[in-house]
Amino acid sequence: MKNSEAKNSEIEQAGEDLFNFVVDREDIKWLMSHLSEAADIKRETVEYELQILKIISVGWSISYYLESSPHKRKLLDLYWKAVHDFSQTISTATGHLIGQDIDYFQILKDRLDMYVDALAQNPEAPEPAVVIGPEFARTCGNAEDIFTFMTGSKMFITAVNRTKEYLEAIKLR
C-alpha cells in the first residue's frame, strides 16, 4: 500500500512540476529575444502562440512518452486539470480587461486539434517539428515567415525534449 501511495505522490509531483514548467516564461522570453527583426510577423502574436504551443506540446509529450504506462491517465488528468484551472484565471482576467468573455481552455483545445490534424495530414514528415513549425507560423499570421517557423519548431522540440528528459529522470516512462 505504501508503494502505491508513494507512486501516487510522485505522479502528483510530476503533474505539478510539468505544469510549473509550462507557465515558466524564461524560454519564451529567450525565443522572443532571438526572433529576427526581419520576421514579418506581429511579435505579440508569436509570444502568445508560443505559450499555447508550449502547453499543448507538454500535454502531447505526456501522452506520447507514457503511451503504454499505467501512470499515463493519472498524470494527464493532473496536468490538464492544472492547465484548466490556469486557463480559468486567464479567461476571467482577460475578460475583465477587454470587456468580453473568452475561454482560454477552449483556445488550447482548438490549437491542439489543429496541430494534431496537421500531423495526421502529413504522416510522411520525418519528424513532427517539420509540421508544427509551418503550422505555428500560419497561426501567427504568416505561413511563409521562416523565422516564425523556426521559432515554433524550437519551442516544440524544446518542450518535447524537456518533458521526455523529466519523465525519464523520474522513471515514469
Protein Blocks (a to p, Z undefined) as FASTA:
>chain_A
ZZmmmmmmmmmmmmmmmmmmmmpcklmmmmmmmgcfklccdfklmmmmmmmmmmmmmmmm
mmmmmmmacklmmmmmmmmmmmmmmmmmmmmmmmmmnopacdfklmmmmmmmmmmmmmmm
mmmbmbfklmmmmmmmmmnopaklmklmmmmmmmmmmmmmmmmmmmmmnopZZ
